[in-house]
Amino acid sequence: MKRFFQPIAKDGPSKKPALSTADSAPPCPGGGGGGGDEEEKGEKMEAPMRFLTWNANSLLLRAKNNWPEFSRLVQSLDPHVICFQEVRMPAAGSKGAPKNPNELKDDTSSSREEKQVLMRALSNPPFGEYRVWWSLSDSKYAGTALLVKKKLRPKKISFSLDRAASKHEPDGRVILAEFDSCFLLNTYAPNNGWKEEENSFKRRRKWDKRILEFVLQIEKPLIWCGDLNVSHQEIDVSHPEFFSNAKLNGYIPPNREARVPKDCGQPGFTLSERRRFDNILTQGKLVDAYRFLHDEKDMECGFSWSGNPVGKYRGKRMRIDYFIVSEKLKDRIVACEMHGHGIELEGFCGSDHCPVSLVLSEGP
C-alpha cells in the first residue's frame, strides 16, 4: 500500500559489503537476474505447496536493516516460493537509455553498491536455495520479485497480465509463473488514490478490469498473491467507520453527494473497489484463503498493513495482502497466516506490511 501518511526515509549510509558471487550470476529462465542457476541436489518437485508473500517497502532497506529477522522467518517456514512487492530498486539502464526491468541497475557507483548489498543478502542462507526473477520500475518505485526453489522448474515466467505480451507491466507490478498444475500470479496492485484522476481512480478501474479479464481466461488453477491494495469487507479493517470516512485534505470525490458515495473513504476501502474485488472473486471462482480458514475478526493478528504508530493512523490496520486461490484448490488449503501482530508492528520486519504465508496439501 502506498505510504502516504509520512515520507519514506531515505536509504542511509551503509558499510560497503564484500563483493558477492551472486552479483554477476547468470540470468534465470525468463530473463531474470538472480542468485545463481546451480541445480539443487535431491528430488525435483512438480508444483509448489508452501508460499510467502511480502510487501517489503524497499527491499534494499530491509536487506540493510531487517534481514536477520526476515531470514529467520523464511528458515522456519521454508517456502517453496517467495513473492515480494514494492522492491523499490531501479531497472538496469543508464540515464536516457532504454531500461531492462529484468535486471538491477548497476551503471553508477551508488547503484552498484546497492545491488551488491541486495544480492549479497539474497545469496546468503536460506536464500541461496532460490532462483530470483525481477520486474522493476525505472526508478525506486513499486517493482516485484519472485524467488522459486531451485528444485522447482517453472514452465514459463512472464511479466504481464497479457500473457501474449513480451513487455513488463508498467512499474513492474506483475510476475506470472506457470507450473505444470497451476499458475502463480504475484501482483502489486496500484493504489486507488483519492481523486478522479488518470493516476488515481481511473488507473485502478483499468487494473481491476484487466485482472478480471485475466482470471476469466486462464486454463489452470490459480494462486494469486501480493499486495492487492483492497480490504474486501468490514471484517478486514480494524476501524470500518474511520476508513469509510477518511479524506485527503478535505477533498470530496465527485459522487460524494450520491445516495451511495462509492468512491469516498480510504483508498483500498472504498465501496467501488470492494465491489469490483468481490466481482473478480465471484466471476473468477476464486477463494480468499485466509478468510476461508478464519471467519472471525482478529484484532491482534488479522491485518497485514498497519498505519504509522504515531499520529491519527496509530492502531488503524487493514488486510490488503492476500493469497487468493481457485475454488478447485480450496480443499487443499492447510494454513494461511499473517506473521505480524499488534499496533507496534511486531513481525513486520521493518515494513508497514507483514509477511503472509500459505500452505497447501499435496495435490492428487
N, C-alpha and C positions, 0 to 999 in steps of 0.2 A: 504494500500500500504506500502511496506517495506520502512522504513525511512532510506534511505542510504545516505542522504545528510549531516546528522550530528548525533553524538552519542545520544542515548537515555539517558535522565537524570535518574540517579538512584533514587529510592524511598528515599525520605528524612525522617528524624525523624518525628514522629507524636505522639501526646499525646495518650496514651492508653485509648480506649473508655471503657465505661461500657459494661459488657457482654450482648449481645443481646439475646433475647429469640429465635431469628431465627437461632442462631449459631448451635443449636442442633435439628433443625427442621427435621421431618421425611422425607423420600425420596418421591419424586413425582412419578407419573406413568411413567414408562420407565426408572427408576433407577436414576433420577436426585436428587440432594440435593437442598433444596430451602427454601423459605420464608414461610413455613407453609403449611398445607393442609386443612385448615378450609374452609368450604363452604361459598361462598359469598351469602348473602340473596338477594332475588329478582329473577326475571325471568332468566332462563338459555338461553344462546344463542346457535344457531346451528352452526354458522360459523362466523369468524372474518371479520370485514369490515374496521377497521382502524389499520394501521400498522406504525411502526417506525423502521428504521434500522440505526445503527451507528457503525463505526469502532472507538472504544474508545481509541485505542493506549495506553493500560494499564487501565483496569477498576479500579484497586486499586488507581492509581494516580488520576483518575477522581473523585473517591469517596473521596479522601483526599482534593482535591484542587478545584473541579469544580462542586460538586454535587448540590448545590443550584440552579445554572443556569440550569443544565440539568433537575432537578426536576420540575422547573417552566415550562419548555418546555413540559414535559410529562403531567403535570397537565392541561396545556392549550389544548393539542391535545387529551388527554385521549385515547391513542391507546389500542386496544384490544390485540395486540401482539407487543412486543419489541424484536428486534434481535440485538445482539452485536457481533462484531468481534474484533479480537486482544484483547481478555480478558487479556492475559498475566499473568494468575495465574496458578501455577503448580498443577498437579493432585495429589491426595492423594496417600501416599505410602512412606515408609521410604527408605533411600538410599540403592540401590542394590536390593530392593524388587519390585515385580510387582506393577504397578501403576493402580489406579482406576480413569479413566478420567471423571466419573460422579460426583466426589466429590473433594472439595478443600483440598489441603494439610494442615495438622494441627498437624504434629508429632514433631514439634520443637517449641520453644517459639516464634521465629520470625514469623513462618508460622501461628501459632495460632492467634497472634496479627493481622496479615494481614487479615486472614479470618474473624476475628471479625469486623474489620473496614469495610470490604466489606459487610458482612451480616447485619451489623447494618444499613448501607446505604440502603440496599435492603429491610429492614423491616420497614423503615420509610415511611410516606405518600409521594407520592401515590403508592409506590412500594409494600406495604403490600397487595395490591389487586391482586397480581400476584403470580402464581407458577413459579418456575425457574428450568430450566434444563441446565446442563453444558456438554460441551465436551472439555476437557482440554489436553494440551500437558504435557510432563514430566517435562518441565522447564517453566520459564517465557517467553513463546514464543507462538504466534498465539493463538488458542483457540477461542471458540464461546460460546454464552449463548442465551437461549430462555426464555422469560417471556411471560406467557399467562394469561389473566384474569381468575380468579377462576370461573367465571360464564360460561366459555367455557371449554369443555371437549374434548381434542384431543382423537381420537380413538387409536392412536399409536404414539409413539415418537421413532425414530431411529437415528442412528449417522453415517450412511454410504450411499454412492451413490448406493451401492449394498444392496437392501432392504432385501435380504435374510441373510445378514451378521449380526452377533451379535456384532462384534467389532466396535470400533470407527475408523474413518478415521485418518491416521497419523496426528499429530499436532492438532487434534480436529477441523477440518475445515468444518464439516457438522453437522447440526441438521435438521432432516426432521420430520415435524408434519403432520399427516394425520387427516383431519376433514371429516365429512360426505360428504361435497360437493367439497372439494379441498385438494390439498397438499400445504404446505408451506415449502419451502426449504431455509434455512439460510446457506450461504457459505462464507468462507474466502478463496478466490482463491489464489494459490501460485503465487508469483511474478515471472515474466518471467526471471528476471535477465539479464545479459549482454553477457553470453557466451554459447557456445555449450558444456554444461556440464550436468552431470546427475541431479544436483540440480538447474539447470537453464532452458535452452530451452527445454531439454528433459522432465523434470518434468512437465512443463506447457503444452507441447503437449499431454502427457498422461492424464493430468487433463481434458483438453478440449475434448479429445476423450471420456472419461468416462462421462462427463456432457452430451455430445451429445447422448450417448447410454441411459442415464437416461431419458432425456426428450422425447425420442422416444418410451419408453416402459411404461410410466405412463398412467393410465386409467382414471384419473380425471383432471380437470383444475388445473393448477399450478400457484402459486405465488412464484417467486424466487427472493430473495433479498440478499443484503450484499455487501461486498467489492469484486467486480468481477475482479478488477485489470486489466481492459482494457477500453480504450476510443474508442468507436465504430467508430466514424467519426471525420473529422477535426473540425466540429462544437463543438465537445465535449472536445476540449482543447483550452486554451487561445492563445497559440502561436504554431501553427502547424509546422512551419519551424524549430523552436527551438527544439521541441520534436523529429521531424523526423531526425535531425542531431546530436542528443545527443550521446556522447560517454563516456565510463568509462576509464579514464587514457589513452586515445588514442587507446584503444583496438578496432580492427575491426573484426567483425564476418567473418567466412569463406566465406560466399556468398556475401561479400561486393562488389566484382567486377562484380557480375552478372548484367545483364541488369536491373533487378528489385531486389534490395537488400532487401529481405523480412524480415531479422532478425535485421536490423540496426535501431538504434534510441532508444528512451526512452522505458524502459520496460513498457508495457501497451499501447504503441502506435506504435509498430512495425507492418508492413503490415501483417506478418504471423498471429499474434494474432487477429488483426482486421478482417481478412478474416475468421478465424476459428469461431470467435464470430458471425459474420454475418451468417455463415452456421448453427450454432446452432439455431439462431433465425428463420431462414428461414425453415429449416427442422423440427424444433420443433413447428412451427406455433405459435411463441411467439411474444409479442409486448413489446417494451420499453415504460413503462407507462409515464415516464417524457417526452420523445420525442414525444409521441402520442399527448400530450397536448401543448407542447412548441416546435414549429418547427423552431424557430429562435435562433441565438446565443445570449446569455445573459452574457455579460462580468462582470456583477456585481453579479448575483445570480445563474449563470448557471453551476457551478462547485462544486464538492463535496470534492476535495482534493486540498490543496494549499501548495506550496513549502515554505521553510524557509523564513520568512520575511527579513532575512539578507543574502546577497550573490547573486549568479547568478540565483538562483531559485526564487528570490523575484518576486511576481506577476505572476509566472508561475503556472497555475492551470489546473486540469484535472477533468473530470467527470468519476469516476470509481466505484461509489456506485449506485446501481440500485434497482428498482423494475421492474421485468420482469414478464408479465402475459400471460397466454394462450389467443389466439385470441378470444375464447369464452367469455372471461371476459372484453374485451376492451371497450364494450359499457357501462360497469358499472364503468369505471374509472371516478371518480368525481374530484380528485385532486392528484397531485404528486409534492411535493415541496422540494427544498433544503433549509435548515434552517441556512445556513451560507452565508456570503457575504463579498466581499472586500478582498484586499490583506493583511489586518491586522487580518484576521481570526475571524471576529466578528461572534458570534453564533456557533463557532466550539467547545465551551465548553472545551477548553484546548487541544483538539486533533488536528491532522493535517487533519482530515476528519470532515465534518459537518454531523449532523443527516439529514436523508431523510425520508419523510413521504408519505404514500399512503392512499387514501380514496376511497372505493368502495361503490356504491349504493347497496341497498338490492337486493338480488337475487330473481328470480321467485319462 
